[in-house]
C-alpha cells in the first residue's frame, strides 16, 4: 500500500530497528492510541523518556509558551531560561555545575572528555595515557567511542577501529574494579542499575563500595543515570538509594519531559572547571525551549512526588509479578518502576511475549530477546498496573498453555 506507514518506513528508512507492528498516532498519559483508535497501556515509556506521561499538560504548556517566545539562539548569547534550568538541575541532584547537551550519548561523551582532561590537568596522568573503567553489560549510547567499550558484540560489529583508553570489569564486583585501577585511571563510568543489559540490579552496598574505592585511589566516580534518573527507581537518582554522591553524573531521557531531547553532564566544580571556552559545545544544547521544558519537568518531579510514587507502585508491580508463578518467568528484578521479567528461553522468547502483550492492549519491548521491560510512565495508577500484569498472565498462558500446568515453580526474585 502506497500510503501505509509501515510499508513507507520499510521502503525508505534504514533497517536499524525492529518495531512491533503497530502504528501510533496519539499519546495521553499512560496510553498510546493507534491509527485505528485502539488504546494501549504504555509499559515502556520510551526507555524512561516519557516518565511524566504522554503530552503532560504542564509540560506541553511550557513547550508551547516558550516556542512562541524564543526557541534557539545557540550558546553565543545568554537567555533568560538557561540559568534557572541549570540552578534547578543542580539543586535537584546535589551537584555543583551542569553542562547541557541533547541526547544521552552526548552527555556521556561530555563526561568522557571531562574525565580525561581532569586526569591530565589535575591528577597529572601522562598525556594520552588516561584510562576510564566501565562495566560489562554497559549501554551508554551509539557513538563510535561508546560502542567501542561495549561488551555486546553486535554493537561493535563493523564499526571499528575504536578509541583506546577503556577497561571493562564485571558489573556489581567492587573488588574487580579496585584490581583494575592503575595510576592512569581517570574515572569509573557506571550505571547504578543496568537498563539495556536487562534491568540488572547490583548487590546491596556495591555503589557505596565503589565510592570508597574511587575516593581512596583519586578516581572519578561517574554515574550514568540517563535511564535511571529523575524518579524512575523510586528516588531522584538511583545512586540516592545508597546515599552516594558521584563526582560526575549524566542525565537525559526524562529530562526532556517526553517532548524534546534534553540531557546534561553534571559534576563537582573542579571537574567542570576543566572546560574553558572553545573546549566543548553544542548548537542546540541548553537552548531556551529545552531549558523551559527541562525546568518544568524538574518542578513537576518535585511537586507531584513522582519518585515516592515510583517507589510505592514499584513494590506493588514487583509483588504482582512474583505472584504469577508462571514457568516462563525465570526471574523478576528491578527497583521502583524499572522492572525486568526474564523469560525462560525454553518456554518462550521475550519478543513473543511482547507481541502477545500488544494484542492484549499493552505495549513494551524486550531486551536481548530474553527480558520483557516493564517501565511505565510514573503517572500510572495501581489499577492500571494490575491491568498490565493480568494482560501479561494471559499472554504467557496463551503462548504455552500446557507449560503452565506441567511446571509450577515460583519465580526467583532479585532487587
DOVEX-896632 format. One line per 8 residues: number of its first residue (from 1); their letters; for each residue x, y, z of C-alpha. Coordinates in steps of 0.2 Angstrom, whole numbers, plus 5000, padded with zeros to 4 digits. Example, Ala and Ser with C-alpha at 12.3 -4.5 7.8 and 13.67 -1.06 7.14 Angstrom:
<rs>
1> AS> 5062 4978 5039; 5068 4995 5036
</rs>
This chain:
<rs>
1> XXXXXXXX> 5000 5000 5000; 5007 5017 4994; 5001 5026 5010; 5004 5013 5023; 5016 5020 5036; 5025 5003 5040; 5027 5000 5021; 5034 5018 5018
9> XXXXXXXX> 5046 5016 5033; 5052 4999 5027; 5055 5005 5009; 5063 5022 5014; 5071 5020 5031; 5086 5012 5037; 5083 4995 5045; 5091 4998 5061
17> XXXXXXXX> 5075 4994 5072; 5063 4980 5073; 5047 4988 5079; 5031 4980 5084; 5019 4980 5070; 5008 4995 5077; 5006 5012 5070; 5004 5025 5084
25> XXXXXXXX> 4996 5042 5082; 4992 5049 5099; 4998 5048 5117; 4988 5053 5133; 4996 5050 5150; 4999 5031 5151; 4990 5027 5135; 4995 5026 5117
33> XXXXXXXX> 4982 5026 5103; 4985 5018 5086; 4978 5024 5069; 4963 5013 5072; 4959 5022 5088; 4964 5007 5099; 4971 5012 5116; 4986 5003 5124
41> XXXXXXXX> 4994 5004 5141; 5012 5010 5138; 5023 5000 5149; 5040 5006 5142; 5038 5025 5142; 5051 5027 5128; 5065 5019 5139; 5061 5032 5153
49> XXXXXXXX> 5060 5047 5141; 5041 5048 5144; 5042 5046 5163; 5029 5060 5166; 5017 5053 5154; 5012 5057 5136; 5008 5075 5132; 5008 5081 5151
57> XXXXXXXX> 4998 5097 5150; 5010 5106 5161; 5025 5101 5150; 5015 5105 5134; 5011 5122 5140; 5029 5126 5145; 5034 5120 5127; 5021 5130 5118
65> XXXXXXXX> 5023 5146 5128; 5042 5146 5126; 5041 5141 5107; 5030 5157 5104; 5044 5167 5113; 5061 5161 5109; 5067 5143 5104; 5085 5143 5098
73> XXXXXXXX> 5099 5155 5099; 5115 5144 5101; 5126 5147 5116; 5133 5163 5108; 5121 5173 5119; 5113 5172 5136; 5095 5168 5138; 5083 5170 5152
81> XXXXXXXX> 5079 5152 5153; 5096 5143 5154; 5101 5150 5171; 5085 5145 5181; 5086 5127 5172; 5104 5124 5177; 5101 5130 5195; 5086 5119 5197
89> XXXXXXXX> 5096 5104 5190; 5110 5106 5202; 5098 5109 5216; 5088 5093 5212; 5104 5082 5211; 5116 5090 5223; 5129 5093 5210; 5139 5109 5208
97> XXXXXXXX> 5138 5113 5190; 5129 5107 5174; 5133 5107 5156; 5118 5105 5145; 5118 5094 5129; 5104 5085 5119; 5105 5066 5119; 5111 5054 5132
105> XXXXXXXX> 5125 5049 5122; 5131 5067 5120; 5130 5068 5139; 5141 5053 5141; 5154 5059 5128; 5155 5075 5138; 5158 5065 5154; 5172 5056 5145
113> XXXXXXXX> 5180 5072 5139; 5179 5080 5156; 5186 5065 5165; 5201 5064 5153; 5205 5082 5154; 5204 5082 5173; 5216 5067 5173; 5229 5076 5163
121> XXXXXXXX> 5227 5093 5171; 5223 5089 5189; 5229 5071 5193; 5244 5073 5181; 5242 5057 5171; 5254 5057 5157; 5246 5064 5141; 5237 5051 5130
129> XXXXXXXX> 5238 5038 5144; 5222 5041 5154; 5210 5026 5156; 5192 5025 5160; 5185 5009 5168; 5167 5003 5163; 5156 4989 5167; 5152 4973 5157
137> XXXXXXXX> 5135 4974 5150; 5135 4993 5149; 5124 5003 5137; 5128 5022 5136; 5123 5026 5118; 5128 5023 5100; 5143 5034 5096; 5158 5025 5090
145> XXXXXXXX> 5168 5029 5106; 5154 5022 5117; 5151 5006 5107; 5169 5004 5107; 5169 5000 5126; 5153 4990 5124; 5154 4971 5129; 5139 4967 5116
153> XXXXXXXX> 5147 4960 5100; 5133 4967 5089; 5135 4985 5095; 5154 4984 5089; 5152 4973 5074; 5159 4983 5058; 5161 4999 5067; 5179 4999 5072
161> XXXXXXXX> 5193 5005 5074; 5188 5010 5091; 5196 5023 5103; 5208 5016 5116; 5208 5020 5134; 5194 5009 5141; 5195 4994 5153; 5180 4984 5157
169> XXXXXXXX> 5176 4975 5173; 5161 4964 5179; 5146 4974 5184; 5142 4973 5203; 5160 4967 5208; 5169 4981 5218; 5185 4970 5220; 5186 4968 5201
177> XXXXXXXX> 5185 4987 5200; 5199 4990 5213; 5210 4977 5204; 5209 4986 5188; 5214 5003 5194; 5231 5010 5189; 5239 5027 5192; 5232 5031 5175
185> XXXXXXXX> 5214 5028 5179; 5204 5044 5177; 5186 5038 5181; 5174 5023 5183; 5159 5026 5172; 5144 5015 5179; 5125 5013 5178; 5118 5011 5195
193> XXXXXXXX> 5106 4999 5188; 5109 4992 5170; 5094 4995 5159; 5098 4988 5141; 5108 4974 5149; 5091 4968 5156; 5087 4978 5171; 5102 4971 5181
201> XXXXXXXX> 5102 4977 5200; 5119 4976 5208; 5122 4969 5225; 5117 4980 5240; 5132 4990 5245; 5140 4990 5228; 5139 5009 5225; 5145 5013 5242
209> XXXXXXXX> 5160 5002 5240; 5163 5010 5223; 5163 5027 5231; 5175 5022 5244; 5187 5014 5231; 5186 5029 5220; 5190 5041 5235; 5205 5031 5240
217> XXXXXXXX> 5213 5030 5223; 5208 5048 5217; 5197 5041 5203; 5181 5050 5197; 5165 5041 5200; 5153 5045 5186; 5136 5038 5187; 5126 5036 5170
225> XXXXXXXX> 5108 5040 5176; 5101 5044 5158; 5088 5030 5160; 5088 5028 5179; 5087 5046 5185; 5073 5058 5189; 5062 5047 5199; 5062 5031 5189
233> XXXXXXXX> 5069 5019 5203; 5060 5027 5217; 5072 5041 5221; 5078 5056 5212; 5094 5047 5207; 5096 5028 5208; 5113 5031 5217; 5102 5040 5231
241> XXXXXXXX> 5097 5023 5237; 5114 5020 5244; 5117 5038 5249; 5131 5040 5236; 5135 5057 5228; 5146 5054 5212; 5159 5066 5205; 5150 5066 5188
249> XXXXXXXX> 5133 5062 5183; 5124 5060 5166; 5105 5064 5164; 5094 5063 5149; 5078 5055 5143; 5065 5061 5156; 5074 5077 5157; 5065 5082 5141
257> XXXXXXXX> 5048 5078 5148; 5044 5066 5133; 5044 5081 5122; 5062 5086 5117; 5079 5078 5118; 5087 5086 5133; 5102 5080 5143; 5116 5086 5154
265> XXXXXXXX> 5133 5081 5162; 5134 5087 5180; 5150 5087 5190; 5158 5094 5205; 5166 5111 5202; 5184 5106 5200; 5180 5093 5186; 5168 5105 5177
273> XXXXXXXX> 5182 5119 5178; 5192 5109 5165; 5181 5115 5152; 5185 5133 5145; 5178 5142 5131; 5181 5133 5115; 5184 5116 5123; 5166 5109 5121
281> XXXXXXXX> 5149 5114 5115; 5133 5111 5106; 5122 5122 5095; 5106 5116 5102; 5112 5111 5120; 5104 5122 5133; 5093 5131 5120; 5078 5141 5128
289> XXXXXXXX> 5065 5128 5123; 5074 5114 5130; 5078 5124 5146; 5060 5129 5148; 5054 5111 5147; 5068 5104 5157; 5064 5116 5171; 5046 5112 5171
297> XXXXXXXX> 5050 5093 5171; 5061 5096 5187; 5047 5106 5195; 5034 5093 5191; 5045 5079 5198; 5046 5088 5215; 5028 5094 5216; 5020 5078 5211
305> XXXXXXXX> 5032 5067 5221; 5035 5056 5207; 5050 5047 5215; 5040 5042 5230; 5026 5037 5219; 5038 5026 5209; 5044 5018 5225; 5027 5013 5231
313> XXXXXXXX> 5020 5007 5214; 5036 4998 5210; 5034 4987 5226; 5016 4983 5220; 5021 4979 5202; 5035 4968 5209; 5024 4959 5221; 5010 4956 5207
321> XXXXXXXX> 5023 4949 5195; 5031 4937 5208; 5014 4931 5212; 5011 4925 5194; 5022 4909 5197; 5022 4905 5179; 5035 4893 5172; 5040 4905 5158
329> XXXXXXXX> 5046 4918 5171; 5064 4914 5176; 5067 4930 5187; 5059 4946 5191; 5071 4960 5196; 5071 4979 5197; 5068 4994 5208; 5054 5007 5208
337> XXXXXXXX> 5046 5007 5191; 5061 5000 5182; 5057 4981 5181; 5063 4967 5170; 5054 4950 5168; 5067 4937 5162; 5059 4924 5151; 5065 4906 5151
345> XXXXXXXX> 5070 4903 5133; 5065 4885 5134; 5047 4891 5136; 5046 4907 5125; 5056 4922 5119; 5053 4939 5126; 5049 4946 5109; 5035 4933 5108
353> XXXXXXXX> 5028 4939 5125; 5029 4957 5119; 5019 4953 5103; 5006 4944 5114; 5005 4959 5125; 5002 4970 5111; 4987 4960 5106; 4981 4962 5124
361> XXXXXXXX> 4982 4981 5123; 4999 4983 5132; 5015 4990 5123; 5033 4987 5128; 5049 4980 5121; 5061 4966 5125; 5080 4967 5128; 5091 4954 5120
369> XXXXXXXX> 5076 4943 5117; 5076 4937 5135; 5069 4951 5146; 5052 4960 5145; 5054 4978 5151; 5040 4985 5162; 5044 5003 5165; 5028 5013 5163
377> XXXXXXXX> 5026 5032 5165; 5027 5037 5183; 5009 5044 5182; 5002 5026 5181; 4989 5020 5194; 4989 5004 5204; 4973 4998 5194; 4982 5001 5178
385> XXXXXXXX> 4997 4991 5184; 4985 4977 5189; 4978 4978 5171; 4995 4976 5164; 5000 4961 5175; 4984 4952 5171; 4987 4955 5152; 5005 4948 5155
393> XXXXXXXX> 4997 4932 5163; 4985 4930 5149; 4999 4932 5136; 5010 4919 5145; 4996 4906 5146; 4992 4909 5128; 5010 4906 5122; 5012 4889 5131
401> XXXXXXXX> 4995 4884 5140; 5002 4867 5143; 5018 4873 5152; 5008 4882 5165; 5001 4866 5172; 5015 4855 5169; 5028 4865 5178; 5024 4875 5194
409> XXXXXXX> 5039 4884 5201; 5039 4901 5210; 5048 4915 5201; 5065 4919 5208; 5066 4937 5214; 5080 4950 5215; 5082 4968 5218
</rs>
